[in-house]
Amino acid sequence: MAMGVSSGRVIPALTVRVARASNPRGTAAMWVRDRLDELFTDDDFADWYPGNGRRGLSPARLAMVSVLQYAENLTDRQAAEAVRCRLDWKYCLSMELDDPGFDHSVLSEFRDRMAQGDRADRLLAVVVDRLVAAGLVGRRGRVRTDSTHVLAAVRTLNRVELVGETMRSGLEELSEAGEDWLAPLVTADWARRYGRPVRYERLPRSAEDRLEYALQVGADGVQLLSAVYGDDAPHRLRELPAVQVLRQVWLQQYWFDEEGQLRWREPKSTHDRRSRRETPRRSTVAEAQGRPDPAVARVPWASVEIITPHDAEARFSRKVVSSGARSWIGYRDHQTETCDGTGPNVIVQVVTAPAPEQDIDALPRIHEGLAAGGFRPVEHLVDGGYISPSTIHTALTGYGIRLTGPIRTVSSNREHPGFDKRDFRPNWEQHTLTCPRGETSSPWNETYLDGRPQYSVRFPTAVCRACEDRALCTGNTVNRGRHVMLLPRPLEEIQNQARQEQETSAWRERYAMRAGCEATVSETVHAHGLRNCRYRGIAKTHVQHVLTAVGTNIIRLSDCFPPGAAPSRPTRPTSPFQLLCRKLMFSTTRDR
């Protein structure tokens, strides 16, 4: 379908008269039309549609409806009904009063187009450009970022439910794509086991019976995969998404022992010292029969483990917070907003990440997105999850951004104060370290921690044993001398300087500007439904996050700059006590 006709720049006169009479104070939808003329134009979506074909609806109008939908947290049916019935939406969309609108299904089709490539980010950039042109947002100044967890639109499955549901999903998709090919493989046992959704209450009760059931499902899956990857099977069947998920889940949950027997993998263990970045070896079923090492017969770590076949990109994560530990299955949303204090804060950048990905790993994408949108913030305020000496250095040298946040201080397990790393003087030319008592270490050794270079410095055991201040320096009073880890010189200097600055009152006052991040997260979660995914897959989830951000901006700006008002916040009503204080010539201030 080709791109539709223009949404139109002229609002019908009857629509203006009736909408103004019905909403004399205006609404958020009417504010968009009055203040920004048209937030989108059809030219913004020229590459989303082919150049030929039947003309469809205006993409600019569909984009505006999608923004209003998320601003008010509506479903597709409710949004289509609002287009048909609400006067302020017809005013915003330049529609005649008798225009019946469109079917709700076109909104889903529009989001499918928006989920392709970087279109969602480009749509947010278009909105920010319009706000900058209207003088509502500046490209310089301060920004702040915070993240929140997002729950996938799936139910939680245990491992036995996972393999059963994965097998059932694969059979469902194969039945639709190749019924004639699949029919000879289906047996009465398969119909009984996979004919309906696999749920916990339908599984065997005892642990031994559940293990037997899991192994039977595993054998069924091996038989199905062997047939799909056989020479006589149509090649298109093995490319089906459900078949690919089935193959990955079987590699993650099963293995073959030395005798070629199918085994159920052991659960993850905190004592397993294998790298968490290790991914299961991708192979076909025939390769899996090559008897891999039993030492790796464990379920992979959460960063790669598929939790449910219904959203293969959703991941499990666990985060320690002040109230305890939070576990969820889904994604993370990183929101970056302006915080200059001169006007309303506007969300200018959104990043959607897998749930196990740490905040610090998402920071490069955040800065790349800000740079792509033309933003050059002077300062970026973040919490401790985003900041390290390396990220401070990269942000300053790569993007000219001053990254500000509480860097981790020197920790100590001693009850009394003693010597910490700042009391040692490094000699970068000789590769040695001098302790507070003037003793020099052995030349340090280069090592790697999480893939980053560091220097391991040890003092001679004999020297430390003879030192009178040994108890103040190290808790290891018997075996070895003091051990210190150093970063490369530029990062070590950045770390020391940051630790000194964050102890000053000027730094605390500047960092206080970040305090509103939690309020933005709360607003997007409770007012706009950000916490729960409406769709499955990280691409469509990112579309939801972008539309939520744009809708939040529209509500904020319309509340701050109502139609016909000056660009400033409305004054709050004066209370009786404030009137009394004014009569007594006292002044009051409101804590920020």
WOFENSUL-V47714 format. One record per pair of residues at least 12 apart in sequence whose ideal C-beta (glycine too) atoms are under 8 Angstrom apart, sorted by sequence separation. I is the first residue (numbers start at 1). J is the second residue. If there is no record, write none. Layout:
<<I | J> <I | J>>
This chain:
<<83 | 95> <253 | 265> <303 | 315> <316 | 328> <317 | 329> <335 | 347> <336 | 348> <353 | 365> <391 | 403> <410 | 422> <423 | 435> <424 | 436> <431 | 443> <432 | 444> <444 | 456> <66 | 79> <69 | 82> <252 | 265> <302 | 315> <316 | 329> <336 | 349> <367 | 380> <423 | 436> <427 | 440> <430 | 443> <431 | 444> <444 | 457> <45 | 59> <65 | 79> <68 | 82> <302 | 316> <315 | 329> <335 | 349> <336 | 350> <351 | 365> <444 | 458> <530 | 544> <44 | 59> <45 | 60> <84 | 99> <171 | 186> <228 | 243> <302 | 317> <314 | 329> <315 | 330> <317 | 332> <335 | 350> <336 | 351> <351 | 366> <380 | 395> <392 | 407> <442 | 457> <530 | 545> <42 | 58> <44 | 60> <84 | 100> <302 | 318> <314 | 330> <315 | 331> <334 | 350> <387 | 403> <419 | 435> <441 | 457> <442 | 458> <464 | 480> <465 | 481> <42 | 59> <84 | 101> <314 | 331> <333 | 350> <334 | 351> <349 | 366> <386 | 403> <419 | 436> <441 | 458> <442 | 459> <464 | 481> <42 | 60> <45 | 63> <65 | 83> <83 | 101> <225 | 243> <333 | 351> <334 | 352> <351 | 369> <387 | 405> <389 | 407> <441 | 459> <442 | 460> <461 | 479> <463 | 481> <464 | 482> <530 | 548> <40 | 59> <41 | 60> <44 | 63> <83 | 102> <171 | 190> <333 | 352> <334 | 353> <350 | 369> <363 | 382> <386 | 405> <387 | 406> <388 | 407> <441 | 460> <461 | 480> <529 | 548> <40 | 60> <280 | 300> <332 | 352> <333 | 353> <349 | 369> <387 | 407> <439 | 459> <461 | 481> <528 | 548> <68 | 89> <80 | 101> <225 | 246> <279 | 300> <308 | 329> <331 | 352> <332 | 353> <349 | 370> <380 | 401> <382 | 403> <384 | 405> <460 | 481> <11 | 33> <38 | 60> <80 | 102> <224 | 246> <225 | 247> <274 | 296> <278 | 300> <307 | 329> <331 | 353> <332 | 354> <348 | 370> <379 | 401> <380 | 402> <382 | 404> <383 | 405> <384 | 406> <458 | 480> <459 | 481> <40 | 63> <80 | 103> <171 | 194> <193 | 216> <278 | 301> <331 | 354> <332 | 355> <359 | 382> <363 | 386> <376 | 399> <378 | 401> <379 | 402> <380 | 403> <381 | 404> <382 | 405> <383 | 406> <384 | 407> <458 | 481> <459 | 482> <528 | 551> <39 | 63> <40 | 64> <65 | 89> <68 | 92> <80 | 104> <193 | 217> <274 | 298> <280 | 304> <331 | 355> <349 | 373> <359 | 383> <362 | 386> <376 | 400> <377 | 401> <378 | 402> <379 | 403> <380 | 404> <381 | 405> <384 | 408> <431 | 455> <433 | 457> <435 | 459> <439 | 463> <458 | 482> <459 | 483> <524 | 548> <528 | 552> <39 | 64> <79 | 104> <221 | 246> <225 | 250> <276 | 301> <279 | 304> <330 | 355> <332 | 357> <334 | 359> <348 | 373> <360 | 385> <376 | 401> <379 | 404> <432 | 457> <439 | 464> <458 | 483> <524 | 549> <527 | 552> <38 | 64> <167 | 193> <168 | 194> <272 | 298> <277 | 303> <329 | 355> <349 | 375> <359 | 385> <360 | 386> <433 | 459> <457 | 483> <458 | 484> <77 | 104> <80 | 107> <167 | 194> <193 | 220> <276 | 303> <328 | 355> <332 | 359> <348 | 375> <358 | 385> <359 | 386> <360 | 387> <456 | 483> <457 | 484> <9 | 37> <39 | 67> <64 | 92> <65 | 93> <76 | 104> <79 | 107> <222 | 250> <252 | 280> <334 | 362> <360 | 388> <363 | 391> <367 | 395> <371 | 399> <439 | 467> <457 | 485> <524 | 552> <527 | 555> <9 | 38> <64 | 93> <76 | 105> <164 | 193> <168 | 197> <221 | 250> <251 | 280> <260 | 289> <269 | 298> <370 | 399> <456 | 485> <457 | 486> <523 | 552> <164 | 194> <168 | 198> <190 | 220> <251 | 281> <268 | 298> <332 | 362> <336 | 366> <364 | 394> <437 | 467> <455 | 485> <7 | 38> <76 | 107> <251 | 282> <260 | 291> <266 | 297> <267 | 298> <268 | 299> <360 | 391> <367 | 398> <370 | 401> <454 | 485> <455 | 486> <32 | 64> <61 | 93> <76 | 108> <165 | 197> <218 | 250> <222 | 254> <248 | 280> <251 | 283> <256 | 288> <265 | 297> <266 | 298> <267 | 299> <268 | 300> <334 | 366> <363 | 395> <367 | 399> <437 | 469> <454 | 486> <455 | 487> <520 | 552> <7 | 40> <165 | 198> <221 | 254> <255 | 288> <256 | 289> <258 | 291> <265 | 298> <266 | 299> <268 | 301> <336 | 369> <436 | 469> <454 | 487> <455 | 488> <7 | 41> <164 | 198> <248 | 282> <254 | 288> <256 | 290> <257 | 291> <263 | 297> <265 | 299> <268 | 302> <336 | 370> <367 | 401> <454 | 488> <6 | 41> <7 | 42> <218 | 253> <250 | 285> <256 | 291> <453 | 488> <6 | 42> <218 | 254> <256 | 292> <258 | 294> <449 | 485> <5 | 42> <161 | 198> <247 | 284> <251 | 288> <255 | 292> <257 | 294> <436 | 473> <4 | 42> <69 | 107> <160 | 198> <161 | 199> <185 | 223> <247 | 285> <250 | 288> <317 | 355> <435 | 473> <3 | 42> <29 | 68> <161 | 200> <164 | 203> <185 | 224> <255 | 294> <315 | 354> <316 | 355> <317 | 356> <28 | 68> <222 | 262> <315 | 355> <316 | 356> <66 | 107> <255 | 296> <313 | 354> <314 | 355> <315 | 356> <3 | 45> <65 | 107> <158 | 200> <161 | 203> <185 | 227> <255 | 297> <339 | 381> <444 | 486> <3 | 46> <28 | 71> <160 | 203> <219 | 262> <441 | 484> <62 | 106> <66 | 110> <218 | 262> <3 | 48> <57 | 102> <62 | 107> <66 | 111> <3 | 49> <218 | 264> <253 | 299> <2 | 49> <63 | 110> <215 | 262> <252 | 299> <435 | 482> <1 | 49> <2 | 50> <62 | 110> <66 | 114> <252 | 300> <1 | 50> <2 | 51> <57 | 106> <164 | 213> <215 | 264> <2 | 52> <5 | 55> <160 | 210> <167 | 217> <174 | 224> <214 | 264> <419 | 469> <2 | 53> <4 | 55> <7 | 58> <59 | 110> <163 | 214> <170 | 221> <303 | 354> <433 | 484> <1 | 53> <2 | 54> <3 | 55> <4 | 56> <6 | 58> <181 | 233> <252 | 304> <1 | 54> <2 | 55> <3 | 56> <4 | 57> <5 | 58> <7 | 60> <160 | 213> <164 | 217> <167 | 220> <171 | 224> <181 | 234> <211 | 264> <252 | 305> <302 | 355> <303 | 356> <418 | 471> <419 | 472> <433 | 486> <1 | 55> <2 | 56> <4 | 58> <6 | 60> <7 | 61> <160 | 214> <163 | 217> <167 | 221> <170 | 224> <174 | 228> <252 | 306> <302 | 356> <303 | 357> <418 | 472> <419 | 473> <1 | 56> <3 | 58> <4 | 59> <159 | 214> <163 | 218> <166 | 221> <229 | 284> <301 | 356> <417 | 472> <418 | 473> <3 | 59> <178 | 234> <181 | 237> <229 | 285> <416 | 472> <4 | 61> <7 | 64> <29 | 86> <160 | 217> <167 | 224> <229 | 286> <249 | 306> <30 | 88> <33 | 91> <163 | 221> <178 | 236> <248 | 306> <29 | 88> <33 | 92> <177 | 236> <178 | 237> <225 | 284> <226 | 285> <29 | 89> <32 | 92> <63 | 123> <67 | 127> <177 | 237> <225 | 285> <226 | 286> <249 | 309> <424 | 484> <426 | 486> <27 | 88> <30 | 91> <33 | 94> <245 | 306> <414 | 475> <428 | 489> <26 | 88> <29 | 91> <30 | 92> <390 | 452> <413 | 475> <29 | 92> <174 | 237> <177 | 240> <222 | 285> <246 | 309> <421 | 484> <426 | 489> <23 | 87> <49 | 113> <245 | 309> <248 | 312> <22 | 87> <23 | 88> <48 | 113> <421 | 486> <22 | 88> <48 | 114> <174 | 240> <426 | 492> <173 | 240> <242 | 309> <245 | 312> <19 | 87> <173 | 241> <174 | 242> <18 | 87> <19 | 88> <173 | 242> <174 | 243> <170 | 240> <172 | 242> <173 | 243> <19 | 90> <48 | 119> <241 | 312> <15 | 87> <19 | 91> <170 | 242> <169 | 242> <170 | 243> <422 | 496> <15 | 90> <16 | 91> <170 | 245> <15 | 91> <169 | 245> <170 | 246> <169 | 246> <422 | 499> <15 | 94> <18 | 97> <44 | 123> <166 | 245> <167 | 246> <11 | 91> <15 | 95> <166 | 246> <512 | 592> <15 | 96> <12 | 94> <14 | 96> <15 | 97> <44 | 126> <11 | 94> <12 | 95> <14 | 97> <40 | 123> <166 | 249> <10 | 94> <12 | 96> <166 | 250> <9 | 94> <12 | 97> <7 | 93> <8 | 94> <40 | 126> <163 | 249> <7 | 94> <162 | 249> <163 | 250> <39 | 127> <407 | 495> <410 | 499> <163 | 253> <409 | 499> <39 | 130> <162 | 253> <407 | 498> <407 | 499> <36 | 130> <159 | 253> <36 | 131> <407 | 502> <406 | 502> <393 | 490> <36 | 134> <389 | 487> <393 | 491> <35 | 134> <390 | 491> <393 | 494> <389 | 491> <392 | 494> <389 | 492> <404 | 507> <389 | 494> <406 | 511> <389 | 495> <392 | 498> <404 | 510> <405 | 511> <404 | 511> <159 | 267> <389 | 498> <405 | 514> <381 | 511> <379 | 510> <383 | 514> <381 | 513> <382 | 514> <381 | 514> <383 | 517> <170 | 309> <159 | 299> <166 | 306> <169 | 309> <169 | 310> <165 | 308> <166 | 309> <162 | 306> <165 | 309> <162 | 307> <165 | 310> <162 | 308> <162 | 309> <157 | 307> <157 | 308> <154 | 307> <155 | 308> <154 | 308> <152 | 308> <154 | 310> <154 | 311> <153 | 311> <152 | 311> <154 | 314> <152 | 314> <149 | 317> <149 | 319> <345 | 516> <341 | 513> <156 | 329> <347 | 520> <339 | 513> <154 | 329> <339 | 514> <345 | 520> <149 | 326> <151 | 328> <152 | 329> <339 | 516> <151 | 329> <152 | 330> <149 | 328> <151 | 330> <152 | 331> <150 | 330> <337 | 517> <149 | 330> <150 | 331> <149 | 331> <150 | 332> <335 | 517> <149 | 332> <150 | 333> <337 | 520> <148 | 332> <149 | 333> <354 | 538> <147 | 332> <148 | 333> <335 | 520> <147 | 333> <335 | 521> <352 | 538> <147 | 334> <148 | 335> <146 | 334> <147 | 335> <145 | 334> <146 | 335> <335 | 524> <352 | 541> <145 | 335> <352 | 542> <145 | 336> <144 | 336> <145 | 337> <350 | 542> <143 | 336> <144 | 337> <352 | 545> <143 | 337> <143 | 338> <144 | 339> <350 | 545> <142 | 338> <143 | 339> <350 | 546> <141 | 338> <142 | 339> <333 | 530> <141 | 339> <142 | 340> <141 | 340> <350 | 549> <138 | 338> <137 | 338> <141 | 342> <138 | 340> <150 | 352> <331 | 533> <347 | 549> <330 | 533> <347 | 550> <138 | 342> <143 | 348> <150 | 355> <347 | 552> <137 | 343> <143 | 349> <149 | 355> <347 | 553> <136 | 343> <331 | 538> <346 | 553> <136 | 344> <137 | 346> <136 | 346> <331 | 541> <346 | 556> <137 | 348> <330 | 541> <345 | 556> <346 | 557> <147 | 359> <333 | 545> <344 | 556> <344 | 557> <335 | 549> <131 | 346> <147 | 362> <344 | 559> <344 | 560> <343 | 560> <344 | 561> <128 | 346> <128 | 348> <145 | 366> <314 | 536> <124 | 348> <313 | 537> <343 | 567> <124 | 349> <311 | 536> <313 | 538> <124 | 350> <310 | 536> <311 | 537> <143 | 370> <121 | 350> <143 | 375> <143 | 377> <139 | 374> <142 | 377> <145 | 380> <139 | 375> <140 | 376> <141 | 377> <142 | 378> <143 | 379> <144 | 380> <145 | 381> <146 | 382> <139 | 376> <140 | 377> <141 | 378> <142 | 379> <143 | 380> <144 | 381> <145 | 382> <146 | 383> <140 | 378> <141 | 379> <142 | 380> <143 | 381> <144 | 382> <147 | 385> <142 | 381> <145 | 386> <128 | 373> <129 | 374> <125 | 372> <121 | 369> <125 | 373> <124 | 373> <121 | 372> <144 | 513> <144 | 514> <142 | 513> <146 | 517> <144 | 516> <145 | 517> <146 | 518> <144 | 517> <148 | 521> <146 | 520> <146 | 521> <148 | 524> <148 | 525> <153 | 532> <150 | 530> <151 | 531> <153 | 533> <150 | 531> <151 | 532> <152 | 533> <153 | 534> <148 | 530> <149 | 531> <150 | 532> <151 | 533> <153 | 535> <154 | 536> <148 | 531> <150 | 533> <153 | 536> <152 | 536> <152 | 541> <150 | 541> <150 | 545> <136 | 557> <115 | 537> <120 | 542> <124 | 546> <131 | 553> <116 | 539> <120 | 543> <123 | 546> <127 | 550> <111 | 535> <115 | 539> <115 | 540> <121 | 546> <124 | 549> <136 | 561> <120 | 546> <124 | 550> <127 | 553> <131 | 557> <115 | 542> <123 | 550> <112 | 540> <115 | 543> <111 | 540> <114 | 543> <111 | 543> <73 | 527> <73 | 528> <73 | 529> <71 | 528> <70 | 528> <70 | 529> <70 | 544> <70 | 547> <69 | 547> <70 | 548> <71 | 550> <72 | 551> <67 | 547> <70 | 550> <71 | 551> <66 | 547> <70 | 551> <71 | 552> <69 | 551> <67 | 550> <68 | 551> <71 | 554> <67 | 551> <71 | 555> <68 | 554> <67 | 554> <32 | 554> <35 | 557> <31 | 554> <28 | 554> <31 | 557> <32 | 558> <35 | 561> <28 | 555> <31 | 558> <35 | 563> <34 | 563> <28 | 558> <31 | 561> <27 | 558> <28 | 559> <31 | 562> <26 | 558> <31 | 563> <30 | 563> <26 | 562> <25 | 562> <26 | 563> <25 | 563>>
